[in-house]
Structures are given as C-alpha cells and as structure tokens.
Amino acid sequence: MSDYKADYINYRLNKAQESFNDAKLLASNKSWNSCINRLYYTCYYAVSALLLKNDIATQTHSGLKTQFNLHFIKTGLISKDFGKLYSDLMDWRQKGDYGDMYDFNKESVEPLLKPVEDFLNQVELLTKQ
C-alpha cells in the first residue's frame, strides 16, 4: 500500500474518532440533532476508510452506503445490525439537518452512542487487517 493511501486511511479513521468525540460532547450539551449528525459522520468516515483500504471507489454518500452493504454486510464481514445502524443514521441525519420541525431527544439519541462506538471499533479492526 502506498504511503499516501495509508495516510489517507488513517486520516479518515482519525476524522471518525474526532466525530465520535464531538458526538459525545454534543450529547452532554443536549444538542441532539447535531449529535445525530456527528454519529452519522463517525460511521461515514470509518466506512470511507474501509472502502479505500479495499480499493472500492465511491462518489456519493449513497454510493458509499451501497458499496458498504454489498461488500461487507451482505458478505457477513460486518453484522446486519451495523448495516441497519448506518442506514438509519444516514436517514436521521438528513431529517435532523434538513427537516423542518424535526427534533431528536435524549431518549432517541443517547442509546445510539454505544452501538456507534462498537461500529467504529469493528470497522477499524477490518481496516487494520
């Protein structure tokens, strides 16, 4: 693997961790819509690193989700629960960022922190292989 590619994968994984740390801060400040945004981007950056590691190119967020599902969820390398989590976060981020009169709350967001952390850890492990 080229140094550039390895550096870019590490950059994306660092962005994922940074987004997760931001999500925890936003949750502690009860900024639920922004927390959903950061949880989504935690997964997005991690998945983009994983796809890059495996030489899978995408152009859009939807394309990234499609390729992730095709190469990692359907093959059983990552659980279907994580595939659903990523898909749900993508939808919820759209609603939270662009939907009028749509607000998340503690009960709907706080339980997502641990599964997203587990998602990040799983994807990082596959990226390091």
Beta strands, then each sheet from edge to edge (+ up, - down):
end
